[in-house]
């Protein structure tokens, strides 16, 4: 089968979200994709707020709270070409137990033309990744919240099928007086149950992160400082094929500096609430800029921005992120509280 296009896309996603794991060594890299326009615009899927944003349950289940009861969340991302992703979730609070959420994330790579070794067409085939999650969050006291996800992962590329199980854990410390949240994450703790045909079983793209989120006292602005890939403090590497030569005619090597390595563990995001109906968001991810931007034309790679606004009973968000020169990923999200549609007696 000629699957060069599919392989290129998978490599792109692997580099973008799981570079610290080394591309090609971990299965189900799509698990690390932002699942909402808000997360995309803030430059990371690790955000830490206590509000009604149900999308946070995907990798921060500790954020689940009673404000998300009977909320429905849906999002759509036009990723690259005809490659699309989306997420749908529903939240429910059960008294004295906590808040639960059910959701599904999918990534559809589109249709491909198949050929055998002789170049004869075998028809078209599809390639998809899917993940079903059950999330749970609970408040322990006025300072701490905890949460966990259980996920079933299913992947099919033509006749190659794989599945796996994973869990995410998170805990949030909140200082209400200072409007400060500190969250610790550990995601993709699990295994590939059934590997793709002809391949060995691989690990999942495990990641640890810490987020500091604070709303300023005299300005309607909340910043997010994200420290990601903490499980791999040092992932410096050397580029041997630079195309450059030294004064002796030998190939020049290029090695990542320690400063660059540190910055690749940090992402920044901010939310400016201009009113209770409108918010402006922006973010910067240094790793994405370095790994996705072209050497000569980085453009706005690594930068992201977005808007959020409320219209009647609907909360709508838009996010845009530049991955490499000349291409942006655009995502739309919708959040609805079903309680708003019930007639009040």
C-alpha positions, 0 to 999 in steps of 0.5 A: 500500500502507498501510504506516504501521505498518511505517514507524513501526516502522522510524523507531523503530528508526532513531531508537534505534540510528542517531540520529547518522546522522540518521533515514531517511538510512541503510539497514539500521538493524537492524544496530546492534541488540544481538544478545544479552541480555547486550549489551541489559542492558549498554546497548550492543552494544559490550562488551569481554571475553575469555571464551566469549561467542560473541555478541560476534563480531557486532560485536567479532570480535576477542573470538573465541578458543579458549574459543568452540570448538564453542559454539552461541549462540541468542537471542530478543527480543520487541521491540514488539507482534508484532515479534521478532528473533533471532540464531544462531551457531556458533564453531569454532577452527582450530589455527594459524589462529584462531577463526571464527564463522558467524551469522544475525541476523533481524528479523521485523516480522510480518504486514501488511494490504495495500490498493491506491489504491482501498482494496481489500484485496490480502491480507497481506504480511510484512516482514523483515530478515536478515543472515548473518555470517562472523567471524574473530578471532586473537590477535597476541601476549599484548597484542593481538587483531584480528578482522573480520566479513563480512556479507551483508544481505537485506531484504524489505518486501512487494515492496520488496527490498534487499541489501548487503555490509558488514564490521566491524573490531575490535582489543583491547588486554589488560592481564592483570595489571590485568584491563583491556581496551580495544577499538576498533570500526568497524562497518557499513563497506559499501554497499547493493548493490541499493536498494529499488524506487523509491529511491536507494542509501543508505549503511550506519549506519557507527559507530566506538566505543571501550570500556574494560572493567576488573574491579576488584581486590578486588570481583567487578565488571567495568565497561564504559565505552563511547564510541560514535558517535565518527565524529560528535563533534557532532550537536547539533540545534535543536527548533523546534516546542516548543509554547512561546512567549517573552515576545514571543509568538514560538515558543521554540527548544530547542537541545541543550547541549554537555554533553548532546551529550557524554553522548549519546556515552557508555554505561555497563554493569556486571557483578557476579559473585555466583558462577561460576554467577550474574551481575547486569548493568545499564546506562545509555544517555543517548542512548536516554533522551533520544531514546526517553523521553517529555518529561513521562514518561521513566520508566526509558527508557535504563536496562537490566538483566539476569541470567546463570546457568549450569544444568548445561551451559547458560548462560542470560541474560536482559536487559530494556531500557526504551525509552519509558514503559510498554514494555520489550524483553525478550531471552533468550539461550542458550549451549551448549558442544557439547564438554560433550556428548561422552563423555570417554575 
